[in-house]
Amino acid sequence: MLKKLAERLCLPPEDLEALNEKIVREKKGLGQQTKNAKTKAQLRNDQYFLVADWRYYSILCLAETAEFKENHEWIAKRLGTTTPKIKEAMERLIRLGYLTYGEKGKLFYQDVELSTEEDTPNTSLKKRHSDNLDAARESIYRDDVMVRDMSFMTLAIDPAKLPEIKKMIRGFQDELADFIAEGDKKEVYEICTQVFPRTNVNKEQIYENFQ
């Protein structure tokens, strides 16, 4: 039941872990969790926020720009968020090794490619997608049309083509990422692509297309 609630509410692992352990301890009269268990719980929590919270990838991308400063207030202002949230995110990114200190003590982004599993239900991804949609909605009213692009198509499709449609979209995203990798990086953008049904779909038939 706890797992189902966490899935629907997109709870971070630390909240689910704390509640679950409290129930177990009360039932069995156990003491506090071991140091090893705390370390594992923290790692799961760190990995959850890396995907679920938009600030983490945004900080890593901002760290690729020439003007990057490891000042929490400066980063918070550039990303339009709060300093405490940035401080928390920076500590996690350093702990996970995605941000590290060089020989001269300057913080820099470890050049690693981050990705998640495809077509796999994931609580942290659900939260991230939801936040991205909210951010896109805000951008419609906040940002000038010259600095953003919003487009859509409503089409009748053959569901059997969905696997190929996903493959083509991901191929385009890879090509776009390669194109963006070159140049004078100054700003951080979110590029989202959505394909979702407007009609009530038969999930069993759709799943058959991916066999």
C-alpha positions in Angstrom: 0.0 0.0 0.0 2.9 2.4 0.8 4.5 1.7 -2.5 1.2 2.4 -4.3 0.7 5.7 -2.4 4.3 6.7 -3.2 3.8 6.0 -6.9 0.7 8.1 -7.1 2.1 11.0 -5.1 5.6 10.8 -6.7 7.2 10.7 -3.2 11.0 10.7 -2.9 12.5 7.5 -1.5 13.5 9.2 1.8 9.8 9.9 2.6 8.7 6.3 1.8 11.8 4.9 3.5 11.2 6.8 6.7 7.5 5.9 6.9 8.1 2.3 6.1 10.9 2.0 8.7 8.8 3.7 11.3 6.0 1.1 10.8 8.5 -1.8 10.9 10.2 -0.6 14.1 6.8 -0.1 15.8 5.7 -3.6 14.8 9.0 -5.4 15.7 10.4 -3.1 18.4 13.6 -2.5 16.4 16.1 0.3 17.1 17.4 2.9 14.6 18.5 1.8 11.1 22.2 0.8 10.7 24.8 3.1 9.1 24.9 0.9 6.0 21.2 1.1 5.6 21.3 4.9 6.0 24.0 5.1 3.3 21.9 3.0 0.9 18.8 5.0 1.6 20.7 8.2 0.9 22.1 6.9 -2.4 18.6 6.0 -3.5 17.3 9.4 -2.5 20.2 11.2 -4.3 19.5 9.3 -7.5 15.8 10.0 -7.3 16.3 13.7 -7.1 18.9 13.7 -9.9 16.1 12.7 -12.2 13.0 14.1 -10.5 14.1 17.6 -9.8 14.8 19.8 -12.9 17.4 21.9 -11.0 20.0 19.0 -11.1 20.3 18.7 -14.8 20.0 22.5 -15.2 23.0 23.0 -12.8 25.1 20.5 -14.7 24.3 22.2 -18.0 24.9 25.6 -16.5 28.3 24.3 -15.3 29.2 23.8 -19.0 28.9 27.6 -19.7 32.0 29.8 -19.7 30.4 32.2 -17.1 29.5 29.6 -14.6 30.1 30.5 -10.9 29.8 28.1 -8.1 28.0 30.7 -6.0 24.7 29.4 -4.8 23.0 32.8 -5.0 24.3 33.4 -8.5 23.0 30.0 -9.7 19.7 30.4 -8.0 19.2 33.8 -9.8 20.2 32.4 -13.2 17.8 29.5 -12.9 15.0 31.4 -11.2 14.8 29.3 -8.0 15.8 29.5 -4.4 19.3 29.5 -2.9 18.5 26.7 -0.3 17.3 24.4 -3.2 20.5 25.1 -5.1 22.6 24.4 -2.1 20.9 21.1 -1.5 21.2 20.1 -5.2 24.9 21.1 -5.4 25.7 19.0 -2.3 24.0 16.0 -3.9 25.7 16.4 -7.3 29.1 16.6 -5.6 28.3 13.6 -3.4 27.3 11.6 -6.6 30.5 12.8 -8.4 28.8 14.7 -11.2 30.3 17.9 -10.0 33.9 17.7 -8.7 36.8 19.9 -7.7 39.8 20.2 -10.0 43.5 20.8 -9.1 43.0 24.5 -8.6 39.9 24.0 -6.4 37.5 25.1 -9.1 34.2 23.1 -9.4 33.5 21.6 -12.8 31.1 19.2 -14.4 32.3 15.7 -15.0 31.6 15.1 -18.7 29.3 12.0 -18.5 26.1 11.3 -20.4 23.1 10.9 -18.2 20.1 8.9 -19.4 17.2 6.8 -18.0 15.7 3.5 -19.1 13.2 3.8 -22.0 9.6 2.7 -21.7 9.9 1.8 -18.0 7.5 3.2 -15.3 9.5 5.4 -13.0 8.3 7.6 -10.2 11.1 10.2 -10.5 10.5 10.4 -14.3 6.8 11.0 -13.8 7.5 13.9 -11.5 10.1 15.3 -13.9 7.7 15.1 -16.9 4.9 16.7 -14.9 7.3 19.6 -13.8 8.4 20.1 -17.4 4.9 20.4 -18.6 4.2 23.0 -15.9 7.3 24.9 -16.8 6.4 24.9 -20.5 2.9 26.3 -19.6 4.5 29.1 -17.6 6.9 29.8 -20.5 4.0 30.4 -22.9 3.0 33.5 -20.9 6.4 34.6 -19.6 8.8 34.3 -22.5 8.9 36.1 -25.8 8.1 33.9 -28.9 11.6 34.7 -30.2 13.3 32.8 -27.4 11.0 29.7 -27.3 9.1 27.4 -29.7 5.8 25.7 -29.0 4.3 23.5 -31.7 1.9 20.6 -31.9 0.1 18.3 -34.4 -3.1 16.4 -33.8 -3.2 13.3 -36.1 -5.0 10.1 -36.6 -2.3 7.3 -36.4 -1.9 3.6 -36.8 -0.9 2.4 -33.3 1.2 -0.3 -34.9 3.6 2.5 -35.9 4.2 3.7 -32.3 7.5 1.7 -31.9 8.9 3.3 -35.0 7.6 6.7 -34.1 9.4 6.6 -30.7 12.5 5.4 -32.5 12.4 8.3 -34.9 11.9 10.8 -32.1 14.8 9.5 -30.1 17.0 9.4 -33.2 16.2 13.1 -33.8 16.9 13.9 -30.2 20.4 12.3 -30.5 21.1 14.3 -33.7 19.9 17.5 -32.0 22.1 16.9 -29.0 25.1 16.4 -31.2 24.3 19.7 -33.0 23.8 21.6 -29.7 27.1 20.2 -28.2 29.1 22.6 -30.4 29.2 26.3 -30.0 29.3 29.1 -27.4 27.1 27.8 -24.6 25.5 30.6 -22.6 22.0 29.6 -21.6 20.2 26.4 -20.4 17.1 25.2 -22.3 14.6 22.4 -21.8 13.6 20.6 -25.0 10.6 18.4 -24.6 8.9 16.1 -27.1 5.5 14.5 -26.2 3.5 11.8 -28.0 0.3 10.9 -26.1 -3.2 9.7 -27.0 -6.3 11.9 -27.1 -8.6 8.9 -27.5 -9.1 6.1 -25.0 -6.6 3.4 -26.1 -6.6 -0.3 -25.7 -3.4 -0.9 -23.8 -3.3 -4.6 -24.5 -3.3 -4.0 -28.3 -0.8 -1.2 -28.0 1.6 -3.4 -26.0 1.4 -6.1 -28.7 3.0 -3.6 -31.1 6.1 -3.6 -28.9 6.6 -7.3 -28.7 
